[in-house]
Amino acid sequence: MDVKSKVGLRLRELRLEKGLTQEKLSFESDIDKTYISEVENGKRNLSVINLEKLTGALDISLKDFFNHNHFSAITDQKSSAKKPV
């Protein structure tokens, strides 16, 4: 799974945990509903500014957003790439 899909999956999980529709999250974050849908479906790159708006609307820190098992494989891949052979 690519990083856009992982970010989208995490966003969807958090939104559903909070009981928000895409429309409500759109209103709370001041981001278009279509953009949120495309991010959740892994079709759109998410800017840092918009990620900050979304995490604010979801009442979660950026650290907690990325501190999830969806992103552990990315960290593991980078760590193993640095090990000498």
C-alpha positions as CSV (number, residue, x, y, z in Angstrom):
1,M,0.0,0.0,0.0
2,D,1.4,3.4,-1.0
3,V,1.7,6.3,1.5
4,K,-1.3,8.2,0.0
5,S,-3.5,5.2,0.6
6,K,-2.2,4.8,4.1
7,V,-2.8,8.5,4.9
8,G,-6.3,8.2,3.4
9,L,-7.1,5.1,5.4
10,R,-5.9,6.7,8.6
11,L,-8.0,9.8,7.9
12,R,-11.1,7.7,7.3
13,E,-10.6,5.7,10.4
14,L,-10.2,8.8,12.6
15,R,-13.2,10.5,11.0
16,L,-15.4,7.5,11.6
17,E,-14.2,7.1,15.2
18,K,-15.3,10.7,15.8
19,G,-18.7,9.9,14.1
20,L,-18.2,12.5,11.4
21,T,-19.4,12.5,7.9
22,Q,-17.1,13.8,5.1
23,E,-19.5,16.7,4.9
24,K,-19.2,17.5,8.6
25,L,-15.4,17.2,8.5
26,S,-15.4,19.4,5.5
27,F,-17.3,22.1,7.4
28,E,-15.1,21.7,10.5
29,S,-11.8,21.8,8.6
30,D,-12.8,24.3,5.9
31,I,-11.7,21.8,3.2
32,D,-13.9,20.7,0.3
33,K,-15.7,17.4,0.7
34,T,-14.6,16.2,-2.7
35,Y,-10.9,16.8,-1.7
36,I,-11.5,14.8,1.6
37,S,-13.0,11.9,-0.4
38,E,-10.1,11.9,-2.8
39,V,-7.6,11.8,0.0
40,E,-9.4,9.1,1.8
41,N,-9.4,7.0,-1.4
42,G,-5.7,7.5,-1.9
43,K,-6.2,9.5,-5.1
44,R,-4.9,12.9,-3.9
45,N,-1.8,14.2,-2.2
46,L,-2.5,15.9,1.1
47,S,-0.6,19.1,1.8
48,V,0.8,19.7,5.2
49,I,-1.4,22.7,5.7
50,N,-4.5,20.7,4.9
51,L,-3.3,17.8,7.1
52,E,-3.0,20.3,9.9
53,K,-6.5,21.6,9.3
54,L,-7.9,18.0,9.3
55,T,-6.1,16.9,12.4
56,G,-7.3,20.0,14.1
57,A,-10.9,19.3,13.2
58,L,-10.4,15.7,14.4
59,D,-8.8,16.9,17.6
60,I,-5.7,14.8,17.2
61,S,-2.0,15.8,17.0
62,L,0.1,15.2,13.9
63,K,2.3,13.0,16.0
64,D,-0.7,10.8,17.0
65,F,-2.0,10.8,13.4
66,F,1.3,9.2,12.2
67,N,1.9,7.1,15.4
68,H,-0.1,4.2,14.0
69,N,0.7,0.8,12.6
70,H,-0.2,1.9,9.1
71,F,3.0,3.9,9.1
72,S,5.3,1.4,10.9
73,A,6.3,-0.3,7.6
74,I,7.5,3.0,6.2
75,T,9.8,3.5,9.2
76,D,10.9,-0.1,9.1
77,Q,11.8,0.2,5.4
78,K,13.9,3.3,6.0
79,S,15.7,1.7,9.0
80,S,16.6,-1.4,7.0
81,A,17.8,0.7,4.1
82,K,20.4,2.4,6.3
83,K,21.9,-0.9,7.6
84,P,25.2,-1.8,5.8
85,V,25.2,-5.1,4.0
